[in-house]
Amino acid sequence: MTTTTESTRALLLSRIRDVTDYPKPGVVFKDITPLLADPVAFAALTDTLAELCVRYGATKVVGLEARGFILAAPVAIRAGLGFVPVRKAGKLPGATLSQAYELEYGTAEIEIHAEDLSADDRIMVIDDILATGGTAEASLELIRRAGAEVAGVAVLMELGFLDGRARLEQALAGAPLEALIHV
């Protein structure tokens, strides 16, 4: 369990804006741009996630496209680790490993440069939101196929009503799953 203080949690939550009926009617979108625009809140988030990377012995940080990039890159710098992006298919040049996964309506595919990971690496996956867990689960498969070990997954916010945790915990095989805010 993360040691995020209640004051940090309250600060982060206060900077997340609900946008109703976006991107379609009935959806409440969690907009993190106000959090990113606030240097105190963004620094608190970065520090908290960097501490998790250190605690779990990560050697590199993987950020999931697209908002996961925004969070993971400064976390990697703060923790003194390398950053490796997981991108949508067709966005990375050169040789990649790819992994398809199911969405609510169809499938998607993500890719990683396998040469950016090694058998000596312990990878912390960082993203903004854990929803259904499909993208994060696919990223774990990519990391393992590249020969690296999963140190854990850390997210800013977990949407508990979508039950992504249950799906992801099985794929984590005992590695930690940390969510700073539960909605």
C-alpha positions as CSV (number, residue, x, y, z in Angstrom):
1,M,0.0,0.0,0.0
2,T,1.3,3.4,-0.9
3,T,2.3,5.9,1.8
4,T,0.6,8.8,0.0
5,T,-0.5,11.2,2.7
6,E,-4.0,12.3,3.0
7,S,-3.0,15.9,2.3
8,T,-1.2,14.8,-0.9
9,R,-4.1,12.7,-1.9
10,A,-6.5,15.6,-1.3
11,L,-4.2,18.0,-3.2
12,L,-4.1,15.7,-6.2
13,L,-7.9,15.0,-6.2
14,S,-8.6,18.7,-5.9
15,R,-6.8,19.3,-9.2
16,I,-8.7,16.7,-11.2
17,R,-11.6,18.1,-13.0
18,D,-14.7,16.1,-13.9
19,V,-16.0,16.7,-17.5
20,T,-19.5,15.3,-17.9
21,D,-20.6,13.8,-21.2
22,Y,-17.1,13.6,-22.6
23,P,-16.1,12.0,-24.9
24,K,-19.7,10.8,-25.2
25,P,-22.9,11.1,-23.3
26,G,-23.0,9.4,-20.0
27,V,-19.2,9.4,-19.5
28,V,-17.5,11.5,-16.8
29,F,-14.0,12.2,-18.0
30,K,-11.3,12.7,-15.4
31,D,-9.3,15.7,-16.7
32,I,-5.8,15.8,-15.2
33,T,-4.7,19.0,-17.0
34,P,-5.4,21.2,-14.0
35,L,-3.1,19.0,-11.9
36,L,-0.4,19.2,-14.5
37,A,-0.7,23.0,-14.6
38,D,-0.2,23.3,-10.9
39,P,3.6,22.9,-10.2
40,V,3.0,22.0,-6.5
41,A,0.5,19.3,-7.3
42,F,2.5,17.9,-10.3
43,A,5.7,17.9,-8.1
44,A,3.8,16.0,-5.3
45,L,2.6,13.4,-7.8
46,T,6.0,13.0,-9.4
47,D,7.7,12.6,-6.0
48,T,5.2,10.1,-4.8
49,L,5.5,8.0,-8.0
50,A,9.3,8.2,-7.9
51,E,9.3,7.0,-4.3
52,L,7.3,3.9,-5.4
53,C,9.8,3.2,-8.1
54,V,12.7,3.3,-5.6
55,R,10.7,1.2,-3.0
56,Y,10.0,-1.5,-5.5
57,G,13.5,-1.6,-7.0
58,A,12.7,-0.4,-10.5
59,T,15.5,0.1,-12.9
60,K,13.4,1.7,-15.6
61,V,10.0,3.3,-16.0
62,V,7.5,2.5,-18.7
63,G,4.9,5.1,-19.6
64,L,1.7,4.2,-21.4
65,E,0.5,6.3,-24.3
66,A,-0.5,9.1,-24.0
67,R,-1.0,10.6,-20.6
68,G,1.2,8.0,-19.0
69,F,4.1,9.6,-20.9
70,I,3.4,12.9,-19.2
71,L,3.6,11.3,-15.7
72,A,6.3,8.7,-16.3
73,A,9.0,10.8,-17.9
74,P,9.5,13.2,-14.9
75,V,9.1,10.3,-12.5
76,A,12.0,8.5,-14.3
77,I,14.2,11.6,-14.0
78,R,13.3,12.1,-10.4
79,A,14.1,8.5,-9.5
80,G,17.3,8.5,-11.6
81,L,15.9,5.8,-14.0
82,G,15.5,5.4,-17.7
83,F,12.2,6.0,-19.4
84,V,10.7,3.6,-22.1
85,P,7.5,4.5,-23.9
86,V,4.8,2.0,-24.8
87,R,3.2,3.4,-27.9
88,K,0.2,2.7,-30.1
89,A,1.1,0.4,-33.0
90,G,3.0,2.0,-35.9
91,K,4.3,5.0,-33.8
92,L,7.8,3.6,-33.0
93,P,10.5,3.3,-35.7
94,G,12.6,0.2,-36.1
95,A,12.1,-3.2,-34.6
96,T,9.3,-3.5,-32.0
97,L,7.4,-6.1,-30.0
98,S,3.7,-5.7,-30.3
99,Q,0.7,-6.9,-28.3
100,A,-2.9,-6.8,-29.2
101,Y,-5.6,-6.5,-26.5
102,E,-9.3,-6.2,-26.3
103,L,-11.2,-2.9,-25.8
104,E,-14.9,-2.6,-24.9
105,Y,-15.7,-2.4,-28.6
106,G,-12.9,-4.0,-30.6
107,T,-9.2,-4.4,-30.3
108,A,-6.1,-2.2,-30.1
109,E,-2.3,-2.9,-30.3
110,I,0.6,-1.4,-28.5
111,E,4.4,-1.7,-29.1
112,I,7.7,-1.3,-27.4
113,H,11.3,-1.3,-28.5
114,A,12.6,-4.6,-27.0
115,E,16.2,-3.4,-27.1
116,D,15.4,-0.8,-24.5
117,L,14.8,-3.5,-21.9
118,S,17.1,-6.3,-20.6
119,A,16.9,-9.3,-18.4
120,D,18.5,-7.2,-15.6
121,D,15.7,-4.6,-15.7
122,R,12.8,-4.3,-13.2
123,I,10.1,-2.2,-14.8
124,M,7.6,0.1,-13.1
125,V,4.6,0.8,-15.3
126,I,3.1,4.2,-14.8
127,D,-0.2,5.5,-16.2
128,D,-2.8,8.1,-15.3
129,I,-5.8,5.9,-14.9
130,L,-6.6,2.3,-14.3
131,A,-9.9,1.7,-15.9
132,T,-10.5,-1.8,-17.4
133,G,-6.8,-2.8,-17.2
134,G,-6.5,-3.9,-20.8
135,T,-3.6,-1.5,-21.8
136,A,-1.7,-2.1,-18.6
137,E,-2.1,-5.9,-18.9
138,A,-0.9,-5.8,-22.5
139,S,2.2,-3.7,-21.4
140,L,3.1,-6.4,-18.8
141,E,3.1,-9.0,-21.5
142,L,5.4,-6.8,-23.7
143,I,7.8,-6.2,-20.8
144,R,8.0,-10.0,-20.0
145,R,8.4,-10.8,-23.7
146,A,11.3,-8.3,-23.9
147,G,13.0,-10.3,-21.1
148,A,12.5,-7.9,-18.2
149,E,10.8,-8.3,-14.9
150,V,7.8,-6.3,-13.7
151,A,8.4,-4.3,-10.6
152,G,4.8,-3.1,-10.4
153,V,2.2,-0.8,-11.8
154,A,1.4,2.7,-10.3
155,V,-1.4,4.9,-11.4
156,L,-2.7,8.3,-10.4
157,M,-6.3,7.2,-10.2
158,E,-8.2,3.9,-10.2
159,L,-11.8,3.8,-11.5
160,G,-12.9,1.0,-9.2
161,F,-16.3,0.5,-10.8
162,L,-14.7,-0.7,-14.0
163,D,-12.9,-3.6,-12.1
164,G,-9.6,-3.3,-13.8
165,R,-7.7,-4.2,-10.6
166,A,-9.1,-7.8,-10.7
167,R,-7.9,-8.2,-14.3
168,L,-4.5,-6.7,-13.6
169,E,-3.7,-8.4,-10.4
170,Q,-3.7,-11.8,-12.0
171,A,-1.4,-10.5,-14.8
172,L,0.9,-8.9,-12.1
173,A,1.6,-12.3,-10.6
174,G,2.3,-10.9,-7.1
175,A,3.9,-7.6,-8.2
176,P,2.3,-4.6,-6.6
177,L,-0.4,-2.4,-8.0
178,E,-0.5,1.1,-6.5
179,A,-3.3,3.6,-7.1
180,L,-2.9,7.0,-5.4
181,I,-6.6,7.9,-5.7
182,H,-9.6,5.5,-5.8
183,V,-12.8,6.7,-7.5
